[in-house]
Amino acid sequence: MKQISLRAARTNANLTLEQVAEATGISVPTLSKWENYITFPTAMQLKRLCFLFGCTMNDIFVPDKLAES
């Protein structure tokens, strides 16, 4: 399977930033920064997002910068 961005995973799940924020307790500005690769979620945060989006962590595109940390 081709990897997708967090934004694509969210939109494929038909969720808004506000809905994801409410469901996960993560702020909308933080989610927006993650979707724009300004900052990155921790592995645990990413796991929660994938559960919400109905995908696996392997399905999400992770930039090299994050993968190295």
Secondary structure, DSSP 8 states (H G I E B T S, - for coil): ---B-HHHHHHHTT--HHHHHHHHT--HHHHHHHHTTSS---HHHHHHHHHHHT--GGGB---HHHHT-
